[in-house]
Amino acid sequence: MNGATTSGELRAHNRARLLRAVHECGATRTRSQLTRDLDLARGTASVLVAGLVADELLHEEPAREHGRGRPTQVPGPHPRGPVALAADVREDAWELAACELGGRVTVLAVRPHDGTPEDALGTLGEALGAELERFGHRVAGVGVALAGPVRHGGLVDIAHLSWHAVDVPHLLTHPPTPKAPLPLAGRGVPLFVGNDTAFAALAEARRGRLRGVRVGLHLHVDFDLGGVLVVDGRPLGGAAGSGAEFGHMPLTGGERLCACGALGCWSTEVGANALLRHAGLAHGGGRGREQAERVLATSREAVAANARALGRGIAALVNAHDPEAVTLSGHGAELYERAGETLRAAAEPYLMAIRREVPPRVEGSALGWRGALLGAMESVFDAFLTPEGLGGWRGNHPDQGRDTPDRQNVMNSTS
């Protein structure tokens, strides 16, 4: 049940359903296909699409291939439509992108940082402010992925960078050395801050190999490892919002002290830090990405050690959660590609007999390294593609339908 009790509420509900369907299919399905998918009357669908076009939320293009008669139309993002600003803040750099309805990503900036909250988040805040000024009313929200547990309210802890209870929203809106007045502060633009693994898992459930999977496990490997259970398309965030930390479970029997303060964390055995340590190179503090990638490409011994540890940990989690599928992103996908047999051989002895009978499929992510960024985007559109979110768009666009000079297609200029 959708809860709609009036014709106006039903129309608002169907507008949101239609836009979400366009977004989730990547703006690839025709109006006729969407009408069937959503079980709408043809006339109702026509009225909804016309209204969404007038509100600068959709734009239709003729399908590339069609039969006889009038060309069928494919609804997609309006050139002056909503944009999600999404950022992936890794231990050594951040990436900022603009994302349209349907999921098209345009990278706006990539910048290294020195590992401090002030440099990482302060410079990102300045960049976000500039993009908010440029995109203006088109910005539906900002999503930011971070490489550490994020508590409710946007407090992040990244132990190996010595970040503790860093107030992400404050640093993004009040950079230590602002170069110009920042429109991010006081603009009322929704901000969604989350763990990179949880966001990568969300993206995998929407656009990757966990789509349609009822219970899945997603593991994201960068300098260390994070993991989260995905149920009905949603990563389980935990009571305080700081889930996605399977990497801090003692799953492989090690006793190495982790930067988080616990002994024997799985993440000390898997990831770029483990590759660097295996090769006798300096590691920790978000240093050595290029060296770790060289080790991954050249050292079979280091790759095999990582793959064995990854396989043993996966077996323990499969025994506990009984997932249908396990997906790997970041270096996890590369480890699986290079040493998948080693990983499976390491996992098998640690699986319960009933799990060995029908093991879950294990595969690399369909999204590569882009998962966390796409998940940050999805967090914005999840809130926007609701009757309430769309109502806010209409309220902020009194001149919808007019082709005025100040409403140019900014996205096309950055593609």
Secondary structure, DSSP 8 states (H G I E B T S, - for coil): -----SHHHHHHHHHHHHHHHHHHTTS-S-HHHHHHHTT--HHHHHHHHHHHHHTTSEEEEE-SS--SSS--EEEEE-TTS-EEEEEEE-SSEEEEEEEETT--EEEEEEEE--SSHHHHHHHHHHHHHHHHHHHGGGEEEEEEEESS-EETTTEEEEGGGTEEEEEHHHHHHS-SS-SS--TTTTS---EEEEEHHHHHHHHHHHHSTTTT-SEEEEEEESSSEEEEEEETTEE---TTS----GGGS--S----B-TTS-BS-GGGTSSHHHHHHHTT----TT--HHHHHHHHHH-HHHHHHHHHHHHHHHHHHHHHH--SEEEEEEHHHHHHHHHHHHHHHHHGGGS-HHHHHS--EEEE-SSGGGHHHHHHHHHHHHHHSSHHHHHHHHHT-TTTT---TTS--HHHHH-
